[in-house]
């Protein structure tokens, strides 16, 4: 019965927590109040451990909460419960898109989404860089922008871009090379 309840509670969280792993926090606090599985103070521990381990934070928190509550089987039930709604929704969307993949309207929508997604990513990048530039100079000027650029990183980007286009190696080769070069940059800085 405990395993079924774990599945059900995390199923609700997975179904209604739209916006990523941290959106599951209100559900976790609610679970802490309704059940004796864990305390509200333990939720902070869940966040810390989930952030420091690889993988999506929501899944890590479900696994941690399930394990704390009922061991390995509890962690499996909680994790499957959290992921299950997303899997069902993805399958449904896939079936719908598969049915209409030849539709000119669907093709046009995806054609329009590409630049929108590119714009959103660029806006996120700018919002991450803008505070750094302002902090460095107080105002945004061309000189402030140039002084804030890490030229080694730009050079590494250009070299890797050239190599990726010229040599079709597995991405892990370039990731490993970048990590090694980044370590070397730390020692030469």
N, C-alpha and C positions, 0 to 999 in steps of 0.2 A: 504493500500500500504506500509506503514511504517513497519508493522508486517511481510509482505512478504519479504521486503528487509532485515530486521533483520535476518530472517530465512536464506535467501540466503547468506548473508555475513558470518554468522557463520557456515553455511554448507560448504562454501569454506574453512574456517579455520579448521573445523573438518576433511575435506577430505585431506588437504595437510599439516597440522601441525603434522608431524610424530615426535615422541620423547617426548611426554608428554605435560603437560599444559603450561610450559614456552615456548614451541615451537609456541604457539598461539600469543606471544608478537608481532612479526613482523606484523601479521594480524591486531592486535588491533591498532598499530601505524598507519598502512595504513588506517584503518577505521577512525581514528582520523583526518587524513589529508583529506580524501575524503568526510567525512560527518561532520555534526555539532553535532553529537550525544554526543561526549565527546572530551576533549582536550588530548593532549599528556601528560600533567601534571597529568591528572586524571587517566591515566594508572598506574602510580605509586601507587595511592590510591587503585586501583583495585587489584594490586599485594599484597599490605599490608593486605587488608581485606580478599582476597582469601586465603592467606597463614594462616591467623589466624582463619579461620572458618573451620569446619570439611568438608571433602570431597575433591575430586580432584580439583586441582587449576584451570585447564582449564574450568571446568564446573562452578566453583564458579565465575570466571571472566566473563564468558558468561552471567550468571545470573545477576551479578552486572551491566554489561554494558547494558543488555536488560532492567533492571529495571530503570536505570538512563535515558535511552532513552525513554521508553514508558510504564513504570509502570509494574504491575504484568504480564499482557498479553505479554508485550515486553520481560520480563525475561523468560517467558515460550517459546516464539518463538525462542529467541537466544539460549537457552539451548537445546531445541529439535533440532535446526539446527546444533549445534555443535556435538551432540551425534548421530544424524541420520546416517551419513556415517559409523561410527564404527559399529552400529547395523546391517546395511545392509551387511557390509563386514563380520562380525561375522556369520551372517546367511548363507551367501554364502560359507564360509569356512566350517561351520558345515555340510551343504548339501553335499559338496564334500567329507569331511571326513566320513560322514555317508555312502556314496556310496562305499567308498573304505576301510571301517574299517576292513574288513576281509582280506585285502591284506597283504601278508607277507612283502612287501616292506614298506608299511606304518607302520606296527608294528616295523620293524627294524629301521626306522627313529626315531620313538618315543623312542625306546630302546636306541638309540645313543644320543638322546637329553637329557635324564635324567642326565648322568654324566656331560655333557657340561653345563647344567643349574646349577648344583651343583658347578662346578668349577667357573662359573661366580659369583655366590653368595659368594663363599669363597674368590674370588679375591676382590670383593667389600668390604667384611668384613675386609680383610687384609689391603686394601688401607685406610680404615677408622681408623684402629688401629695403623698402622705403624708410621704415623706422631706423634701420642701421645707418642709412645715409644721413638722415636728419640728426641722429645722435652724434655722428662723426663731425658734422659741420655746423649744425644749427639751422642752416638753410640749404636748399637744393640749388646748387650751381654746377655747371659742367666740371669745374675743378673738383668739387666735392664728390661728384659721381666717379670721376677718374681716380681720385685718391682712395675711394672705397673699394675699388676693384682689386681682387686678388689675382694678379697677373699670372702666377704659377697655375692657378686653377683654370684660367682662360686658356693658357697654353696647353695644359693637359686635355682640356675639352677639345681643342682644335686637332691635336694629334690623334686622340682617340676617334674623333669623328672621321678623320681621313682614313685611319686604319680600318674602322668598321665598314666604311664604304668600299675600300679597296680589297680587303681580305675578309671573306665570309667565315669567320671563326665562331665558335660557340660563345655566347655572351659571358659565360663564367670566366673565360680567358681574359676578357677585357675588364671584368669586375676585379679579378685577382690582380691583374697588372695595375689597375687604378689604386687598389688598396696598398700594394707594395710601393708605388710611387708616392702615394700620400704619406706613408710612413717615412720614406726618404725625405720628403719635403719638411716633415716635422723636425728632423735632425739638422736640416740645413737652414732652418729659419732663424 
